Amino acid sequence: MWDKPTETSAAARNLRQVLVAYLQRARLVALWPGADGLTIEDILDFYPKAVVAGEVPDWQQLLREHPELEAEIHAWRAGKELR
């Protein structure tokens, strides 16, 4: 299901699942990533724009709802901001 068979922590995989689930609930992406030709990374690239549009939880809300993923949320955000 994931783009690349790289070693990722369970917490990093959980974060991806959480973010994709929020995007799916907001009906911003297909229910089955890959069915529309988009990869998981393509889908996750939508998340910052969806935050700005108020479609999905912002970073502070994510941290409140998923404190166990704090390190992964910060790392993922930093990676998106560097692009």
Phi and psi restraints in degrees (range 20) as a CNS / XPLOR table:
assign (resid 1 and name C) (resid 2 and name N)
       (resid 2 and name CA) (resid 2 and name C) 1.0 -83.3 20.0 2
assign (resid 2 and name N) (resid 2 and name CA)
       (resid 2 and name C) (resid 3 and name N) 1.0 158.1 20.0 2
assign (resid 2 and name C) (resid 3 and name N)
       (resid 3 and name CA) (resid 3 and name C) 1.0 -60.0 20.0 2
assign (resid 3 and name N) (resid 3 and name CA)
       (resid 3 and name C) (resid 4 and name N) 1.0 -52.4 20.0 2
assign (resid 3 and name C) (resid 4 and name N)
       (resid 4 and name CA) (resid 4 and name C) 1.0 -123.4 20.0 2
assign (resid 4 and name N) (resid 4 and name CA)
       (resid 4 and name C) (resid 5 and name N) 1.0 139.4 20.0 2
assign (resid 4 and name C) (resid 5 and name N)
       (resid 5 and name CA) (resid 5 and name C) 1.0 -79.8 20.0 2
assign (resid 5 and name N) (resid 5 and name CA)
       (resid 5 and name C) (resid 6 and name N) 1.0 59.2 20.0 2
assign (resid 5 and name C) (resid 6 and name N)
       (resid 6 and name CA) (resid 6 and name C) 1.0 -93.9 20.0 2
assign (resid 6 and name N) (resid 6 and name CA)
       (resid 6 and name C) (resid 7 and name N) 1.0 160.4 20.0 2
assign (resid 6 and name C) (resid 7 and name N)
       (resid 7 and name CA) (resid 7 and name C) 1.0 -78.1 20.0 2
assign (resid 7 and name N) (resid 7 and name CA)
       (resid 7 and name C) (resid 8 and name N) 1.0 119.1 20.0 2
assign (resid 7 and name C) (resid 8 and name N)
       (resid 8 and name CA) (resid 8 and name C) 1.0 -128.8 20.0 2
assign (resid 8 and name N) (resid 8 and name CA)
       (resid 8 and name C) (resid 9 and name N) 1.0 152.3 20.0 2
assign (resid 8 and name C) (resid 9 and name N)
       (resid 9 and name CA) (resid 9 and name C) 1.0 -70.3 20.0 2
assign (resid 9 and name N) (resid 9 and name CA)
       (resid 9 and name C) (resid 10 and name N) 1.0 160.9 20.0 2
assign (resid 9 and name C) (resid 10 and name N)
       (resid 10 and name CA) (resid 10 and name C) 1.0 -61.4 20.0 2
assign (resid 10 and name N) (resid 10 and name CA)
       (resid 10 and name C) (resid 11 and name N) 1.0 -37.4 20.0 2
assign (resid 10 and name C) (resid 11 and name N)
       (resid 11 and name CA) (resid 11 and name C) 1.0 -65.5 20.0 2
assign (resid 11 and name N) (resid 11 and name CA)
       (resid 11 and name C) (resid 12 and name N) 1.0 -39.2 20.0 2
assign (resid 11 and name C) (resid 12 and name N)
       (resid 12 and name CA) (resid 12 and name C) 1.0 -65.2 20.0 2
assign (resid 12 and name N) (resid 12 and name CA)
       (resid 12 and name C) (resid 13 and name N) 1.0 -40.3 20.0 2
assign (resid 12 and name C) (resid 13 and name N)
       (resid 13 and name CA) (resid 13 and name C) 1.0 -64.9 20.0 2
assign (resid 13 and name N) (resid 13 and name CA)
       (resid 13 and name C) (resid 14 and name N) 1.0 -40.6 20.0 2
assign (resid 13 and name C) (resid 14 and name N)
       (resid 14 and name CA) (resid 14 and name C) 1.0 -62.2 20.0 2
assign (resid 14 and name N) (resid 14 and name CA)
       (resid 14 and name C) (resid 15 and name N) 1.0 -41.8 20.0 2
assign (resid 14 and name C) (resid 15 and name N)
       (resid 15 and name CA) (resid 15 and name C) 1.0 -61.1 20.0 2
assign (resid 15 and name N) (resid 15 and name CA)
       (resid 15 and name C) (resid 16 and name N) 1.0 -45.2 20.0 2
assign (resid 15 and name C) (resid 16 and name N)
       (resid 16 and name CA) (resid 16 and name C) 1.0 -57.4 20.0 2
assign (resid 16 and name N) (resid 16 and name CA)
       (resid 16 and name C) (resid 17 and name N) 1.0 -44.5 20.0 2
assign (resid 16 and name C) (resid 17 and name N)
       (resid 17 and name CA) (resid 17 and name C) 1.0 -63.0 20.0 2
assign (resid 17 and name N) (resid 17 and name CA)
       (resid 17 and name C) (resid 18 and name N) 1.0 -40.9 20.0 2
assign (resid 17 and name C) (resid 18 and name N)
       (resid 18 and name CA) (resid 18 and name C) 1.0 -63.0 20.0 2
assign (resid 18 and name N) (resid 18 and name CA)
       (resid 18 and name C) (resid 19 and name N) 1.0 -48.6 20.0 2
assign (resid 18 and name C) (resid 19 and name N)
       (resid 19 and name CA) (resid 19 and name C) 1.0 -63.5 20.0 2
assign (resid 19 and name N) (resid 19 and name CA)
       (resid 19 and name C) (resid 20 and name N) 1.0 -44.8 20.0 2
assign (resid 19 and name C) (resid 20 and name N)
       (resid 20 and name CA) (resid 20 and name C) 1.0 -63.0 20.0 2
assign (resid 20 and name N) (resid 20 and name CA)
       (resid 20 and name C) (resid 21 and name N) 1.0 -39.8 20.0 2
assign (resid 20 and name C) (resid 21 and name N)
       (resid 21 and name CA) (resid 21 and name C) 1.0 -61.4 20.0 2
assign (resid 21 and name N) (resid 21 and name CA)
       (resid 21 and name C) (resid 22 and name N) 1.0 -42.5 20.0 2
assign (resid 21 and name C) (resid 22 and name N)
       (resid 22 and name CA) (resid 22 and name C) 1.0 -62.8 20.0 2
assign (resid 22 and name N) (resid 22 and name CA)
       (resid 22 and name C) (resid 23 and name N) 1.0 -42.5 20.0 2
assign (resid 22 and name C) (resid 23 and name N)
       (resid 23 and name CA) (resid 23 and name C) 1.0 -64.9 20.0 2
assign (resid 23 and name N) (resid 23 and name CA)
       (resid 23 and name C) (resid 24 and name N) 1.0 -38.4 20.0 2
assign (resid 23 and name C) (resid 24 and name N)
       (resid 24 and name CA) (resid 24 and name C) 1.0 -67.0 20.0 2
assign (resid 24 and name N) (resid 24 and name CA)
       (resid 24 and name C) (resid 25 and name N) 1.0 -42.3 20.0 2
assign (resid 24 and name C) (resid 25 and name N)
       (resid 25 and name CA) (resid 25 and name C) 1.0 -62.2 20.0 2
assign (resid 25 and name N) (resid 25 and name CA)
       (resid 25 and name C) (resid 26 and name N) 1.0 -33.8 20.0 2
assign (resid 25 and name C) (resid 26 and name N)
       (resid 26 and name CA) (resid 26 and name C) 1.0 -80.9 20.0 2
assign (resid 26 and name N) (resid 26 and name CA)
       (resid 26 and name C) (resid 27 and name N) 1.0 0.7 20.0 2
assign (resid 26 and name C) (resid 27 and name N)
       (resid 27 and name CA) (resid 27 and name C) 1.0 58.1 20.0 2
assign (resid 27 and name N) (resid 27 and name CA)
       (resid 27 and name C) (resid 28 and name N) 1.0 37.4 20.0 2
assign (resid 27 and name C) (resid 28 and name N)
       (resid 28 and name CA) (resid 28 and name C) 1.0 -95.2 20.0 2
assign (resid 28 and name N) (resid 28 and name CA)
       (resid 28 and name C) (resid 29 and name N) 1.0 -15.0 20.0 2
assign (resid 28 and name C) (resid 29 and name N)
       (resid 29 and name CA) (resid 29 and name C) 1.0 -140.4 20.0 2
assign (resid 29 and name N) (resid 29 and name CA)
       (resid 29 and name C) (resid 30 and name N) 1.0 162.6 20.0 2
assign (resid 29 and name C) (resid 30 and name N)
       (resid 30 and name CA) (resid 30 and name C) 1.0 -64.3 20.0 2
assign (resid 30 and name N) (resid 30 and name CA)
       (resid 30 and name C) (resid 31 and name N) 1.0 155.8 20.0 2
assign (resid 30 and name C) (resid 31 and name N)
       (resid 31 and name CA) (resid 31 and name C) 1.0 -68.0 20.0 2
assign (resid 31 and name N) (resid 31 and name CA)
       (resid 31 and name C) (resid 32 and name N) 1.0 -26.5 20.0 2
assign (resid 31 and name C) (resid 32 and name N)
       (resid 32 and name CA) (resid 32 and name C) 1.0 -122.2 20.0 2
assign (resid 32 and name N) (resid 32 and name CA)
       (resid 32 and name C) (resid 33 and name N) 1.0 94.7 20.0 2
assign (resid 32 and name C) (resid 33 and name N)
       (resid 33 and name CA) (resid 33 and name C) 1.0 -51.8 20.0 2
assign (resid 33 and name N) (resid 33 and name CA)
       (resid 33 and name C) (resid 34 and name N) 1.0 139.2 20.0 2
assign (resid 33 and name C) (resid 34 and name N)
       (resid 34 and name CA) (resid 34 and name C) 1.0 102.2 20.0 2
assign (resid 34 and name N) (resid 34 and name CA)
       (resid 34 and name C) (resid 35 and name N) 1.0 -31.1 20.0 2
assign (resid 34 and name C) (resid 35 and name N)
       (resid 35 and name CA) (resid 35 and name C) 1.0 -66.2 20.0 2
assign (resid 35 and name N) (resid 35 and name CA)
       (resid 35 and name C) (resid 36 and name N) 1.0 -27.2 20.0 2
assign (resid 35 and name C) (resid 36 and name N)
       (resid 36 and name CA) (resid 36 and name C) 1.0 -103.2 20.0 2
assign (resid 36 and name N) (resid 36 and name CA)
       (resid 36 and name C) (resid 37 and name N) 1.0 10.2 20.0 2
assign (resid 36 and name C) (resid 37 and name N)
       (resid 37 and name CA) (resid 37 and name C) 1.0 87.8 20.0 2
assign (resid 37 and name N) (resid 37 and name CA)
       (resid 37 and name C) (resid 38 and name N) 1.0 -3.6 20.0 2
assign (resid 37 and name C) (resid 38 and name N)
       (resid 38 and name CA) (resid 38 and name C) 1.0 -90.0 20.0 2
assign (resid 38 and name N) (resid 38 and name CA)
       (resid 38 and name C) (resid 39 and name N) 1.0 143.9 20.0 2
assign (resid 38 and name C) (resid 39 and name N)
       (resid 39 and name CA) (resid 39 and name C) 1.0 -89.7 20.0 2
assign (resid 39 and name N) (resid 39 and name CA)
       (resid 39 and name C) (resid 40 and name N) 1.0 170.3 20.0 2
assign (resid 39 and name C) (resid 40 and name N)
       (resid 40 and name CA) (resid 40 and name C) 1.0 -59.0 20.0 2
assign (resid 40 and name N) (resid 40 and name CA)
       (resid 40 and name C) (resid 41 and name N) 1.0 -42.3 20.0 2
assign (resid 40 and name C) (resid 41 and name N)
       (resid 41 and name CA) (resid 41 and name C) 1.0 -63.2 20.0 2
assign (resid 41 and name N) (resid 41 and name CA)
       (resid 41 and name C) (resid 42 and name N) 1.0 -38.8 20.0 2
assign (resid 41 and name C) (resid 42 and name N)
       (resid 42 and name CA) (resid 42 and name C) 1.0 -59.7 20.0 2
assign (resid 42 and name N) (resid 42 and name CA)
       (resid 42 and name C) (resid 43 and name N) 1.0 -43.8 20.0 2
assign (resid 42 and name C) (resid 43 and name N)
       (resid 43 and name CA) (resid 43 and name C) 1.0 -65.6 20.0 2
assign (resid 43 and name N) (resid 43 and name CA)
       (resid 43 and name C) (resid 44 and name N) 1.0 -43.9 20.0 2
assign (resid 43 and name C) (resid 44 and name N)
       (resid 44 and name CA) (resid 44 and name C) 1.0 -66.2 20.0 2
assign (resid 44 and name N) (resid 44 and name CA)
       (resid 44 and name C) (resid 45 and name N) 1.0 -23.7 20.0 2
assign (resid 44 and name C) (resid 45 and name N)
       (resid 45 and name CA) (resid 45 and name C) 1.0 -64.3 20.0 2
assign (resid 45 and name N) (resid 45 and name CA)
       (resid 45 and name C) (resid 46 and name N) 1.0 -21.1 20.0 2
assign (resid 45 and name C) (resid 46 and name N)
       (resid 46 and name CA) (resid 46 and name C) 1.0 -75.1 20.0 2
assign (resid 46 and name N) (resid 46 and name CA)
       (resid 46 and name C) (resid 47 and name N) 1.0 -22.0 20.0 2
assign (resid 46 and name C) (resid 47 and name N)
       (resid 47 and name CA) (resid 47 and name C) 1.0 -58.9 20.0 2
assign (resid 47 and name N) (resid 47 and name CA)
       (resid 47 and name C) (resid 48 and name N) 1.0 -49.9 20.0 2
assign (resid 47 and name C) (resid 48 and name N)
       (resid 48 and name CA) (resid 48 and name C) 1.0 -57.6 20.0 2
assign (resid 48 and name N) (resid 48 and name CA)
       (resid 48 and name C) (resid 49 and name N) 1.0 -38.3 20.0 2
assign (resid 48 and name C) (resid 49 and name N)
       (resid 49 and name CA) (resid 49 and name C) 1.0 -67.2 20.0 2
assign (resid 49 and name N) (resid 49 and name CA)
       (resid 49 and name C) (resid 50 and name N) 1.0 -37.3 20.0 2
assign (resid 49 and name C) (resid 50 and name N)
       (resid 50 and name CA) (resid 50 and name C) 1.0 -68.2 20.0 2
assign (resid 50 and name N) (resid 50 and name CA)
       (resid 50 and name C) (resid 51 and name N) 1.0 -32.4 20.0 2
assign (resid 50 and name C) (resid 51 and name N)
       (resid 51 and name CA) (resid 51 and name C) 1.0 -63.3 20.0 2
assign (resid 51 and name N) (resid 51 and name CA)
       (resid 51 and name C) (resid 52 and name N) 1.0 -48.6 20.0 2
assign (resid 51 and name C) (resid 52 and name N)
       (resid 52 and name CA) (resid 52 and name C) 1.0 -59.4 20.0 2
assign (resid 52 and name N) (resid 52 and name CA)
       (resid 52 and name C) (resid 53 and name N) 1.0 -37.3 20.0 2
assign (resid 52 and name C) (resid 53 and name N)
       (resid 53 and name CA) (resid 53 and name C) 1.0 -79.0 20.0 2
assign (resid 53 and name N) (resid 53 and name CA)
       (resid 53 and name C) (resid 54 and name N) 1.0 -5.9 20.0 2
assign (resid 53 and name C) (resid 54 and name N)
       (resid 54 and name CA) (resid 54 and name C) 1.0 76.0 20.0 2
assign (resid 54 and name N) (resid 54 and name CA)
       (resid 54 and name C) (resid 55 and name N) 1.0 19.7 20.0 2
assign (resid 54 and name C) (resid 55 and name N)
       (resid 55 and name CA) (resid 55 and name C) 1.0 -85.5 20.0 2
assign (resid 55 and name N) (resid 55 and name CA)
       (resid 55 and name C) (resid 56 and name N) 1.0 -25.8 20.0 2
assign (resid 55 and name C) (resid 56 and name N)
       (resid 56 and name CA) (resid 56 and name C) 1.0 -136.2 20.0 2
assign (resid 56 and name N) (resid 56 and name CA)
       (resid 56 and name C) (resid 57 and name N) 1.0 164.1 20.0 2
assign (resid 56 and name C) (resid 57 and name N)
       (resid 57 and name CA) (resid 57 and name C) 1.0 -58.5 20.0 2
assign (resid 57 and name N) (resid 57 and name CA)
       (resid 57 and name C) (resid 58 and name N) 1.0 140.8 20.0 2
assign (resid 57 and name C) (resid 58 and name N)
       (resid 58 and name CA) (resid 58 and name C) 1.0 -78.2 20.0 2
assign (resid 58 and name N) (resid 58 and name CA)
       (resid 58 and name C) (resid 59 and name N) 1.0 -179.9 20.0 2
assign (resid 58 and name C) (resid 59 and name N)
       (resid 59 and name CA) (resid 59 and name C) 1.0 -65.0 20.0 2
assign (resid 59 and name N) (resid 59 and name CA)
       (resid 59 and name C) (resid 60 and name N) 1.0 -38.9 20.0 2
assign (resid 59 and name C) (resid 60 and name N)
       (resid 60 and name CA) (resid 60 and name C) 1.0 -65.0 20.0 2
assign (resid 60 and name N) (resid 60 and name CA)
       (resid 60 and name C) (resid 61 and name N) 1.0 -41.1 20.0 2
assign (resid 60 and name C) (resid 61 and name N)
       (resid 61 and name CA) (resid 61 and name C) 1.0 -66.5 20.0 2
assign (resid 61 and name N) (resid 61 and name CA)
       (resid 61 and name C) (resid 62 and name N) 1.0 -41.3 20.0 2
assign (resid 61 and name C) (resid 62 and name N)
       (resid 62 and name CA) (resid 62 and name C) 1.0 -57.6 20.0 2
assign (resid 62 and name N) (resid 62 and name CA)
       (resid 62 and name C) (resid 63 and name N) 1.0 -44.5 20.0 2
assign (resid 62 and name C) (resid 63 and name N)
       (resid 63 and name CA) (resid 63 and name C) 1.0 -64.3 20.0 2
assign (resid 63 and name N) (resid 63 and name CA)
       (resid 63 and name C) (resid 64 and name N) 1.0 -37.3 20.0 2
assign (resid 63 and name C) (resid 64 and name N)
       (resid 64 and name CA) (resid 64 and name C) 1.0 -68.3 20.0 2
assign (resid 64 and name N) (resid 64 and name CA)
       (resid 64 and name C) (resid 65 and name N) 1.0 -41.7 20.0 2
assign (resid 64 and name C) (resid 65 and name N)
       (resid 65 and name CA) (resid 65 and name C) 1.0 -79.0 20.0 2
assign (resid 65 and name N) (resid 65 and name CA)
       (resid 65 and name C) (resid 66 and name N) 1.0 -25.2 20.0 2
assign (resid 65 and name C) (resid 66 and name N)
       (resid 66 and name CA) (resid 66 and name C) 1.0 -134.8 20.0 2
assign (resid 66 and name N) (resid 66 and name CA)
       (resid 66 and name C) (resid 67 and name N) 1.0 62.2 20.0 2
assign (resid 66 and name C) (resid 67 and name N)
       (resid 67 and name CA) (resid 67 and name C) 1.0 -61.5 20.0 2
assign (resid 67 and name N) (resid 67 and name CA)
       (resid 67 and name C) (resid 68 and name N) 1.0 -24.5 20.0 2
assign (resid 67 and name C) (resid 68 and name N)
       (resid 68 and name CA) (resid 68 and name C) 1.0 -68.3 20.0 2
assign (resid 68 and name N) (resid 68 and name CA)
       (resid 68 and name C) (resid 69 and name N) 1.0 -15.1 20.0 2
assign (resid 68 and name C) (resid 69 and name N)
       (resid 69 and name CA) (resid 69 and name C) 1.0 -106.6 20.0 2
assign (resid 69 and name N) (resid 69 and name CA)
       (resid 69 and name C) (resid 70 and name N) 1.0 16.7 20.0 2
assign (resid 69 and name C) (resid 70 and name N)
       (resid 70 and name CA) (resid 70 and name C) 1.0 -54.8 20.0 2
assign (resid 70 and name N) (resid 70 and name CA)
       (resid 70 and name C) (resid 71 and name N) 1.0 -50.2 20.0 2
assign (resid 70 and name C) (resid 71 and name N)
       (resid 71 and name CA) (resid 71 and name C) 1.0 -61.2 20.0 2
assign (resid 71 and name N) (resid 71 and name CA)
       (resid 71 and name C) (resid 72 and name N) 1.0 -41.3 20.0 2
assign (resid 71 and name C) (resid 72 and name N)
       (resid 72 and name CA) (resid 72 and name C) 1.0 -68.8 20.0 2
assign (resid 72 and name N) (resid 72 and name CA)
       (resid 72 and name C) (resid 73 and name N) 1.0 -38.3 20.0 2
assign (resid 72 and name C) (resid 73 and name N)
       (resid 73 and name CA) (resid 73 and name C) 1.0 -62.3 20.0 2
assign (resid 73 and name N) (resid 73 and name CA)
       (resid 73 and name C) (resid 74 and name N) 1.0 -46.0 20.0 2
assign (resid 73 and name C) (resid 74 and name N)
       (resid 74 and name CA) (resid 74 and name C) 1.0 -64.1 20.0 2
assign (resid 74 and name N) (resid 74 and name CA)
       (resid 74 and name C) (resid 75 and name N) 1.0 -42.3 20.0 2
assign (resid 74 and name C) (resid 75 and name N)
       (resid 75 and name CA) (resid 75 and name C) 1.0 -65.8 20.0 2
assign (resid 75 and name N) (resid 75 and name CA)
       (resid 75 and name C) (resid 76 and name N) 1.0 -42.4 20.0 2
assign (resid 75 and name C) (resid 76 and name N)
       (resid 76 and name CA) (resid 76 and name C) 1.0 -64.7 20.0 2
assign (resid 76 and name N) (resid 76 and name CA)
       (resid 76 and name C) (resid 77 and name N) 1.0 -44.6 20.0 2
assign (resid 76 and name C) (resid 77 and name N)
       (resid 77 and name CA) (resid 77 and name C) 1.0 -60.8 20.0 2
assign (resid 77 and name N) (resid 77 and name CA)
       (resid 77 and name C) (resid 78 and name N) 1.0 -44.3 20.0 2
assign (resid 77 and name C) (resid 78 and name N)
       (resid 78 and name CA) (resid 78 and name C) 1.0 -60.7 20.0 2
assign (resid 78 and name N) (resid 78 and name CA)
       (resid 78 and name C) (resid 79 and name N) 1.0 -40.6 20.0 2
assign (resid 78 and name C) (resid 79 and name N)
       (resid 79 and name CA) (resid 79 and name C) 1.0 -64.5 20.0 2
assign (resid 79 and name N) (resid 79 and name CA)
       (resid 79 and name C) (resid 80 and name N) 1.0 -37.4 20.0 2
assign (resid 79 and name C) (resid 80 and name N)
       (resid 80 and name CA) (resid 80 and name C) 1.0 -70.6 20.0 2
assign (resid 80 and name N) (resid 80 and name CA)
       (resid 80 and name C) (resid 81 and name N) 1.0 -35.8 20.0 2
assign (resid 80 and name C) (resid 81 and name N)
       (resid 81 and name CA) (resid 81 and name C) 1.0 -73.7 20.0 2
assign (resid 81 and name N) (resid 81 and name CA)
       (resid 81 and name C) (resid 82 and name N) 1.0 -21.6 20.0 2
assign (resid 81 and name C) (resid 82 and name N)
       (resid 82 and name CA) (resid 82 and name C) 1.0 -81.6 20.0 2
assign (resid 82 and name N) (resid 82 and name CA)
       (resid 82 and name C) (resid 83 and name N) 1.0 -13.3 20.0 2
